[in-house]
Amino acid sequence: MTTWTEFAAAEPDLAERVRNCFAVRKHATLATIRRDGSPRISGTEVEFSDEGIFLGSMPGAVKAVDLQRDPRFALHCPTVDAVTGEESAWIGDAKLSGVATEVAPGPGGSHRFALDLLEVVHTRVGTPADHLVIDSWHPDRGRRRIERR
């Protein structure tokens, strides 16, 4: 497992692109695993800091209960559409997956989770705008770039 801080030190340009994708809007989409094994998606706010990535929730929220029981997560940035005719200028979209660890509770008993990473992916339109560029990173294999037409 790798912290955001470790990842950003190893891959600063990819980390910056991913962080920019998460900064376009306030709410990201979090996927957790329900007790019966089925997926659940929830809106969430994500905090990037020098200490790592964190997310929180209200006391007893189902997403927090899911993470307490099974800490695996997937997180997708807020999305914005590419401008027609300027697709290569689109900042793309970003996804993270890994394991959440509950840290000191927040105000009023709210939940706060630190996120450790197992995968980071940034997808964007290439130049010319006739293909996708997918940059992905995994702690066991490092960074890989794929172009899809």
C-alpha positions as CSV (number, residue, x, y, z in Angstrom):
1,M,0.0,0.0,0.0
2,T,1.2,3.5,-0.8
3,T,0.2,6.9,0.7
4,W,-0.7,9.8,-1.5
5,T,2.4,11.6,-0.2
6,E,4.6,8.7,-1.3
7,F,2.9,8.5,-4.7
8,A,3.1,12.2,-5.3
9,A,6.8,12.2,-4.5
10,A,7.4,9.3,-7.0
11,E,5.0,10.6,-9.8
12,P,4.6,14.4,-9.3
13,D,3.2,15.1,-12.8
14,L,0.6,12.3,-12.7
15,A,-0.3,13.3,-9.1
16,E,-0.8,16.9,-10.1
17,R,-3.1,15.9,-13.0
18,V,-5.1,13.6,-10.7
19,R,-5.4,16.3,-8.0
20,N,-6.6,18.9,-10.6
21,C,-9.3,16.5,-11.7
22,F,-10.6,16.2,-8.2
23,A,-10.5,20.0,-7.7
24,V,-13.0,20.8,-10.5
25,R,-16.0,20.3,-8.3
26,K,-16.7,19.6,-4.6
27,H,-18.3,16.1,-4.7
28,A,-16.6,12.9,-5.9
29,T,-18.1,9.5,-6.2
30,L,-17.1,6.8,-3.7
31,A,-17.7,3.1,-4.3
32,T,-17.8,0.8,-1.3
33,I,-18.9,-2.8,-0.7
34,R,-22.1,-3.6,1.1
35,R,-22.5,-6.3,3.7
36,D,-24.0,-8.6,1.0
37,G,-21.0,-8.0,-1.3
38,S,-22.8,-5.8,-3.8
39,P,-21.4,-2.4,-4.7
40,R,-22.6,0.9,-3.3
41,I,-21.8,4.4,-4.7
42,S,-22.1,7.6,-2.6
43,G,-21.2,11.2,-3.0
44,T,-18.3,12.3,-0.9
45,E,-15.9,15.2,-0.4
46,V,-12.2,14.5,-0.7
47,E,-9.4,16.3,1.1
48,F,-5.9,16.3,-0.4
49,S,-3.2,17.6,1.9
50,D,0.5,17.2,2.5
51,E,-0.3,14.4,4.9
52,G,-2.4,12.4,2.4
53,I,-5.9,12.0,1.1
54,F,-8.9,11.9,3.5
55,L,-12.6,11.6,3.3
56,G,-15.3,12.0,5.9
57,S,-18.9,11.3,6.5
58,M,-21.6,12.0,9.0
59,P,-21.9,9.7,12.1
60,G,-23.2,6.3,11.2
61,A,-23.4,6.9,7.4
62,V,-23.7,3.7,5.4
63,K,-20.5,4.5,3.4
64,A,-18.6,4.7,6.7
65,V,-20.1,1.5,8.0
66,D,-19.2,-0.2,4.7
67,L,-15.5,1.0,5.0
68,Q,-15.3,0.0,8.7
69,R,-16.4,-3.6,7.7
70,D,-14.5,-3.8,4.4
71,P,-12.0,-1.0,3.8
72,R,-11.6,-1.4,0.0
73,F,-12.8,1.6,-2.0
74,A,-12.8,3.1,-5.5
75,L,-13.1,6.9,-5.9
76,H,-13.9,8.8,-9.1
77,C,-13.3,12.5,-9.5
78,P,-16.1,14.9,-10.3
79,T,-16.6,15.1,-14.1
80,V,-16.7,17.9,-16.6
81,D,-17.3,17.5,-20.3
82,A,-14.7,18.3,-22.9
83,V,-15.5,21.4,-25.0
84,T,-16.5,20.4,-28.5
85,G,-13.7,21.2,-30.9
86,E,-11.2,21.5,-28.0
87,E,-11.2,17.9,-26.8
88,S,-7.4,17.8,-26.4
89,A,-7.7,20.7,-23.8
90,W,-10.0,18.6,-21.5
91,I,-8.3,17.9,-18.2
92,G,-9.6,14.3,-18.2
93,D,-10.8,12.2,-15.4
94,A,-9.2,10.4,-12.5
95,K,-9.8,7.3,-10.4
96,L,-8.2,6.0,-7.3
97,S,-8.6,2.7,-5.5
98,G,-7.1,1.3,-2.3
99,V,-7.9,0.8,1.3
100,A,-9.4,3.3,3.8
101,T,-8.3,3.5,7.4
102,E,-10.5,5.3,10.0
103,V,-8.5,7.9,11.8
104,A,-9.4,10.2,14.8
105,P,-13.1,11.0,14.6
106,G,-14.2,14.5,13.5
107,P,-16.6,16.9,15.2
108,G,-19.7,15.5,16.6
109,G,-18.6,11.9,16.0
110,S,-18.2,12.2,12.3
111,H,-16.0,9.7,10.5
112,R,-12.7,10.5,8.9
113,F,-10.7,8.0,6.7
114,A,-7.2,8.2,5.4
115,L,-6.9,6.6,2.0
116,D,-3.9,4.4,1.0
117,L,-3.5,3.7,-2.7
118,L,-3.5,0.5,-4.8
119,E,-4.1,2.1,-8.1
120,V,-4.2,5.6,-9.7
121,V,-5.6,6.3,-13.2
122,H,-5.8,9.4,-15.2
123,T,-7.5,9.4,-18.6
124,R,-7.5,12.2,-21.2
125,V,-7.9,12.9,-24.9
126,G,-4.6,12.8,-26.8
127,T,-3.3,15.2,-29.4
128,P,-4.6,15.0,-32.0
129,A,-8.0,14.3,-30.4
130,D,-8.4,10.9,-32.1
131,H,-7.3,8.7,-29.2
132,L,-7.4,8.4,-25.4
133,V,-4.2,8.5,-23.2
134,I,-4.5,6.4,-20.1
135,D,-1.8,6.8,-17.4
136,S,-2.0,4.3,-14.6
137,W,0.1,3.5,-11.6
138,H,0.2,0.5,-9.3
139,P,2.7,0.1,-6.5
140,D,3.9,-3.3,-7.8
141,R,4.4,-2.3,-11.4
142,G,4.9,1.4,-11.3
143,R,3.5,3.7,-14.1
144,R,2.1,2.6,-17.4
145,R,0.8,4.6,-20.3
146,I,-1.6,3.2,-22.9
147,E,-3.0,4.9,-26.0
148,R,-6.4,3.7,-27.3
149,R,-7.9,4.6,-30.6
